[in-house]
Amino acid sequence: MLSDKVKQHFNTAAQAEWERLDINEYYRLIFRLHLDFIKEELAAKPRVLDAGSGPGRYALEFAKRGCAVTLCDISDGELLLAEQKFGENDIAAERFVQTDLRDLNAFPDDAFELTVCYGAPLSYITENREKAIAELIRVTRRGGTIAVSVNNTWGILRNALGKTNESFFANGDYWRIDEVVETGNCPSFENVKFGGEAAPEKHFFQPDELMELMTNSGLSEVTLGAAPCLCSGNPAQYNKLAENPAAKAQLEVLELKCYCDKNMIGFGEFLLAKGRRK
């Protein structure tokens, strides 16, 4: 089953996942934009479910801001590392639960005021994705917020372009570029590895598709964003510019101005979405 492959992959990639969002300024920008997207919700210090939490990078930040946090993930290896990181920071979480996003029966209805699914867990669900969204909504209180991030089709291609990946664009048939653009579905490639293992197959979204998934699930007040937006696909250039504090500050101001601009989000590396449970 695909879920078994995802579990195995992230069990081996747990440490790499923990390091990813602090490895350089570009990824720290991605982290900051994800947090900014839900800053108003976090300010209320809600009870939070971090669904697909990975090793807990976001959950730990939620807890530091005074939120009561529960983590769940399909990977027991990721959760073990999350427990370790919470312990190292002398911060408590309410629970660490191993489960598939499509089966959150460990949690009752209306249990959380904010449910977060960051880091693209939904992109690894290639079947019955609507069930996962329904579960995220079910465990969230009425009036509460569900926030997600997914991989973005054009953002992934911009990433390859920014790396000047000539081999990738010269071998479009092998990489199934046209198929991925048309369907969003990306197969697993043995030579595409993260944390030592081949990345599982996944689904890349486009903004209209993500909006439709959220609104068709019954959420209201759905808004979209991208992380990063202006700097998407240009990590080397951003990291170089960020060595200058004034340039870094200016770029952050510009990112904050444009990352929720409907004319820009389609180029972001991650798509963000949040909506309110009716």
N, C-alpha and C positions, 0 to 999 in steps of 0.2 A: 504493500500500500504506500501511496505517496507520503502519508503522514509519518510512516515509519522512516522513510528516507529523510524527511525533514528533521525528525528527532535525531537520527544518527548524525546528520550533517552538523547540527548545532551543538550536539554533545562534543564533537571534536573542535568546533569553532568558538567555544565559549570564551576563552581568553582573548581571542582576536576580536570577538564582538564587544567585549568590555573595553578594549583599547581603542576601538575604531573611532569613537566620537571624541577622543581626546588626542588623536595621533598627530594632528596639525591644525593650523588656524582655519582651514577650509571646513574640516569636520566639526570644529568647535562652533563655527558659524551655523552649520546645520543644526546642532544641538540648541543653540540660543534661539533660533527661529522657531523650532518646535515648541520651546517653552513660551516664547512670546505669544504664540498662537492661542494659548490657553491661559494667559497670565491673569485675566479677570476671574476665571473659574478657580485658579489656584489661590488667588488672594482670599477667597472665602474659606480656605482651609477645609475642603470637603473630604469626605470619605471616598477614597480613590481605589478603583481596580485598575492595575496595570496589566492588561491582557496581551499576552505575547511579550512579556516583560524582558525576555532575554536575561542577561546577567544583572539587570537592575539599575542601569545607568540613569534612566529617567526616574524610576521609582525612588531611588535614593534622593534625588533632587526634590521630588514631591515631599518626601518625609522631612527633609531639612527645612522645608517651608511650612511645616506644621500640619501636614495632611496625615490622616490615618490611612496607611497604604497596605493593600493586599496585592501580591504578585501571582500570576499564573502563566505557565508556559508549557509547551509540549515537550521541551527538553529538560530532563532531570539534571543534566550536566550544567545547563545554564542556571537553573534554580539553586543548585549547590553553590555555584560561584556567587550568585546574588546574596545568599545567606551569609557567605564569607565576607562580602563587601559591607553588608549591613553591620555585621559584628565588628569589623575593623573600624567602622565609623561610630560604634557604640550607639546605633540607632535601631529601634525595633520596628518590625513590620507586623501587621496583624496575622497574616498567613502567607505561606508559600505553597502553591497548589499546582501539581502537574496535571495538565488536561489539554485537550484539543479545544480550539476556539468554538468549534461547532457543538460542543458539549460542555456547558458551564453549569451542569447540575449540582456541582459542589456549592453553588451559591444560590440563595433564594431570590425570588423576585424582589425588585425595588431595593436592593441591598446597598447601592452606591450612588453618590451624588454626581460623581464624575467617573466615566469609564474611558480609559485611554488605550489605544491600540497603535503604538508608534513603532517605527523601524521596519515597516512593511510586512508584518505577519500575514496580512490579507493577500499579499501578492503570492504567497506560497500556498494558498488555498485555491486549487484549480477546479475543484468540484464543490457544489453546494455552498458557494460563498454567501448566498443570501441567508443561509442558516446561521452562519457566524455573526452576521450583522444583527439578525433577530435575537440571538443570544446576548450580544452586547447591549441591545436595547432592553431586553427583559430584565437584566440584573441592575438596570439603572432606574432610579426613581423618576417619577413623572416630573417634568420640569428640569431634570438633570441633563447633562451634556455628554455626548459620545464624540470623541475625537480620534481620528485615525490618520495614519500616513501610509502611502503606498509608493511603489516605484512608478515612474512616469516614462512612457514610451519615448517621447522626444528628448527628455532629459538624459536617458541612457545613451541615446545616439550622440547627443552633444558631449557627453562624457568621453565617448570614444574619439570624437573629433578633437576635443581639447587635448587628448593624449597623443594627437597626430598618429593615430593608429592606422597606418597605410594598409597593413595586412588585412585588417578587419574590413575596410571598405573595398579592397580589391578582391575579396572572396565572399561577396554577398550571398551567393548561393549556399555556400557551406554554412554561413552564420544565419541563413534564412531571414535576412534583413527585411525583405518585402513581406514575408509571412508575418513576422513579428509586428511590423507596422500595421498590417491589415487586421490582425486578430488580437494582438497584445500577448499572445502565448509564446513563451520562449522555452525551448527544450533544454535539457541538461547537456552540457558539453564537458567531456572528460578533462579538457585542458583549461577550463575555467574553474579555478579553485579559490577557496577562501577558508583559512584555518586548516589547510592541508587536504581537504576533501572537495570533490567536484560539487559545485552548487546545484541543488535540485532544480527541476523545472519550475517556472514561475510565470506570473501574469503581470504585464506592464499595463498601466491604466492611462487613459486620456481624461481630461477634466470633465467632459460631458458624461462619460461613462461612470465616473466616480460620483458625480452629482446625481445621476439617475439611480445608482445603487442606494444612495443615502435617502433620497426623497421617496423612492418606491418602497422603502422599508418603513416609511411612516414618520420620519424625522421632519421637524419643522426648522425654519430659520437656518438652513444649511448654508455655510460659507466655505469657500475654498481658498487655499494658499499654496505656496511652493517654497521648498527649502533645499538649496538656495535658489534664488530667482535670477537676478541680474548676473551673478557670478557663476551660475550653473555651468558645469562642464569645463571650468577653467581653474582647477585646484592649484596647479603650479603657478599660474599668474597671480592668483589671489594670495597664495602663501608668500610670494615674493613681495607683492605690494604691502602686505600686512606687516612686513618687517619695519615699515615706517609707521609709527603710531598715528600720525595725522591722516595718512592715506587709509589705514585700517578703519579709523573712526568715521571718515567720510563714506567709505564703502558700506559700513554698517548702517549709517543713516539712510543711504540709498536703498539698501536691502529692505529695511523696515518700511520704507515708503512704498515699495513696489511689490513685495512678496505676496500681497493679497489682491493685486491689481489683475482684474479679469483679462486684460490684454497681455499679461506677462506670464501667468502661471503655467501655461502649457509648455513652457520651456524649462521649468524647474526640474531638478533631479528627483526630489520627492514631491508628490502631491499631498497636501494637507486637506482635511475636511473635518468639519464639526457641525453637529446639529443637536437640536433639543428634542427630548422625548415629550410627546404630547401628553 
